């Protein structure tokens, strides 16, 4: 199978399957909407270059692949490397990766494996010196050995599955310190206080920019659409962090201007949606796109490709390397709302908070077929939201475009029911 | 008004506390020379052994003396003096709550200075495990009970006056604070009676522990402080309050990282609104270290004057990063 789908060497990259898939999605994101912010063109171009033209991304130092948000990027930067998030959203790679995983497994894991297995894969991030693979869900755990089989160096980052007890905190701090030691070996650079500070400054700038963007989305009517924000946060996976931060700051400046001009990116009555569950990763922005094409707007999210990745910030009390690493470790464990943990109270609390502070009308819960942890949490999240009187649409899907028609009907019905609810509430 | 609130929320708490504590230290250690006298019922270690320098006396000293009166006296007219003393103590306390510990207490300030010294030397901090914490947190109540019961026993004739003011004999404040007015006379072991030998020797040992302990662990002594226990028992009506809105908390643990007293509840408890625990010193570092708007706030008489904000957090953290 995979031989047949191998990218032909001669034709231009933009004729390959993954390029076409990316192009179709990007065209929808860009062309289906009027009034895209001008500052978004940085991101549109970035994805065009990286995914459609197959241009390599330049970067400093050894590339360190990461497969989940729990890998402390500050340590990678401080050790002189560049983190690249490998989680993939392409249906093409999903099919390539299907050779490795059982049929009923999650598209994201399959696509990530498929991308690592393919030659000339996009985005082209160059050689990876190491892949740091946090032991989150079972599928990611088992993926580590398969990546090794493809010739990559893989480091298992042992994430505790219960984060509430002190033993977990202490264990995780040790795990992160061991990672720091390994990274120094890979890059050959010592992780000093100064270098760690500079690394934290980079991340902190990016987070501050993200938070400002996040806060602009509280405004009703919305200043920016969710499909654009997902593209922005997706760019964080592989873009240069300084360039990314500058581009987001430029976007924020434009949004501030939009706010001053009382600009509205959507209809006044557009249902405001909080997106949760399995992460939309380019080119699979299918569901957020459907929501916004149907007249809704994604105002916030609780996913590991956006909010969960960039929102929580590190506080340090004593600026000594050991304490800084501990603070960083805590940040990657304690506030994490990943469904792989034994309990999901924090996730529910965050969802309720997002709905109330972003004035949202409903929640859309995406679960990739085969992503058991999200599938299993669906019931408790639905119950909690139901209790709070918040409508939720649960959608099980994968990377295949086949269910777009069916999904759009369901999304439209959901948005329509929200509108009716609001009308009735007003009457 | 909103500009002022903004400025307060963005305050560099570290610097503010440093200067506030320094001013309080100077006031209570040297204020006496300027004839300042704020009475004998202060809710922090303005040590009586400072003699001329002190601007008021730690309530624990007169309390222990008063309780050592003979019972017939204590339970009649002298009881009035005990109650007035306690009343004045409670009034002082109610204003600042445990803020006395985090901002005013000279012994607390001294520990913060030792911490700064350690940080400057690049030595990492130590802490307790959760288990150790749970086991040790009761000691302050035991000390409080002893400092009340031993004097009462003296008054009842159960034991002799040689163990009078027992806590002061073992309190590191007695030995350490007079050093700042050039008085080394407390650094002796009193061989006059067996009871005094035991207490002053214990005091010497505890002072040594205090210096070493607070060098390696932030606010080492406060964890065992009976004054802190007494504070907590009276804290219900206090005006200065630390409050938490659990719905805004992400449990990220930033506040716990900042906490000198290693109080886990500050990060993990999302149900309790009144989040000040018995170990808290109301230093407010947790509020400054919280990035979630309004998750932690400080109220005075139910008016919020300092709360956690994203902007404040980013400003304060960037300062640390750029240093």
Interface residues (C-beta under 8 A of the other chain):
Chain A: X164 X166 X169 X170 X197 X200 X201 X204 X208 X211 X215 X311 X312 X313 X314 X315 X316 X317 X318 X319 X320 X322 X323 X326 X327 X330 X331 X334 X335 X346 X349 X350 X352 X353 X356
Chain B: X119 X122 X123 X124 X125 X129 X130 X246 X247 X248 X249 X250 X251 X252 X253 X254 X255 X256 X257 X258 X264 X267 X268 X270 X285 X289 X290 X291 X310 X313 X314 X317 X318 X320 X321 X322 X323
